[in-house]
Amino acid sequence: LGTVMGLVIVYLLPPLAALTWPLHGSALGGGLALFAWLIMMYTFQPTLRLYSLAPTFGLVLPIAALLYLGMTVDSAYRYWLKVGGQWKGRTGIGCTN
């Protein structure tokens, strides 16, 4: 739960608040969200340079975080069902499969 909350707060809320700025009308909230998103993109630039990617790829970092969030939740769900490693040919302790 902590990982999910952390991903949402750090990677998803700033872009969401910045993109919905006209809807909520809070200049302070929208400005801070935009600033947080810009910082997120700025700190990702060394990784983009390492892989020779355009700096604009920083804009899609929240989408990557959303995909990672989905995979994390799915992994936790599969672990809870004790079927987490089926694709590797092994599953959780106590499985009959």
C-alpha positions in Angstrom: 0.0 0.0 0.0 2.9 2.4 0.8 4.5 1.8 -2.6 1.2 2.5 -4.4 0.6 5.7 -2.4 4.2 6.8 -3.0 3.9 6.3 -6.8 0.6 8.1 -6.9 1.8 11.1 -4.8 5.2 11.5 -6.5 4.5 10.6 -10.1 0.8 10.9 -10.8 -0.7 13.7 -8.7 1.6 16.6 -10.0 0.8 16.0 -13.7 -2.9 15.4 -12.9 -3.2 18.6 -10.9 -1.2 20.6 -13.5 -3.4 19.3 -16.4 -6.6 20.0 -14.6 -5.5 23.5 -13.5 -8.4 25.2 -15.5 -10.9 22.9 -13.9 -10.0 23.4 -10.2 -9.0 27.0 -10.7 -6.3 27.0 -7.9 -3.4 29.0 -9.3 -1.2 28.0 -6.3 -2.1 24.3 -6.6 -1.7 24.3 -10.4 1.6 26.2 -10.2 3.1 24.0 -7.5 2.0 20.9 -9.5 3.6 22.2 -12.7 6.7 23.0 -10.8 6.8 19.5 -9.3 6.3 18.0 -12.7 9.1 20.1 -14.1 11.5 19.0 -11.3 10.5 15.4 -12.1 11.4 15.8 -15.7 14.6 17.7 -14.9 15.9 14.9 -12.6 15.1 12.3 -15.2 17.3 14.0 -17.9 20.6 12.3 -17.0 18.9 8.9 -17.6 17.5 10.1 -20.9 21.0 11.4 -22.0 22.6 8.0 -21.0 20.2 6.2 -23.4 20.5 8.9 -26.1 16.8 9.8 -25.9 15.2 13.2 -26.5 14.6 15.3 -23.4 10.9 15.4 -24.2 10.6 11.8 -23.1 10.5 13.2 -19.6 6.9 14.2 -20.3 5.8 10.6 -20.4 7.4 9.6 -17.1 4.0 9.7 -15.3 2.7 7.2 -17.9 5.6 4.9 -17.2 4.9 5.3 -13.5 1.2 4.3 -14.1 2.3 1.2 -16.0 4.7 0.3 -13.2 2.0 0.9 -10.6 -0.3 -1.5 -12.5 2.3 -4.2 -12.7 3.2 -3.7 -9.0 -0.5 -4.1 -7.9 -0.9 -7.1 -10.3 2.2 -8.7 -8.8 1.0 -8.2 -5.2 -2.4 -9.6 -6.2 -0.8 -12.7 -7.8 1.4 -13.2 -4.7 -1.6 -13.0 -2.5 -3.3 -15.7 -4.6 -0.1 -17.8 -4.5 0.2 -17.9 -8.2 2.9 -15.2 -8.6 5.6 -17.1 -10.4 3.6 -19.2 -12.9 5.3 -17.6 -15.9 8.6 -18.8 -14.4 7.4 -22.3 -13.7 7.1 -21.9 -10.0 4.4 -20.6 -7.7 3.9 -19.7 -4.0 4.4 -22.0 -1.0 1.4 -24.3 -0.4 0.2 -24.3 -4.0 -1.1 -27.5 -5.5 -0.2 -26.5 -9.1 
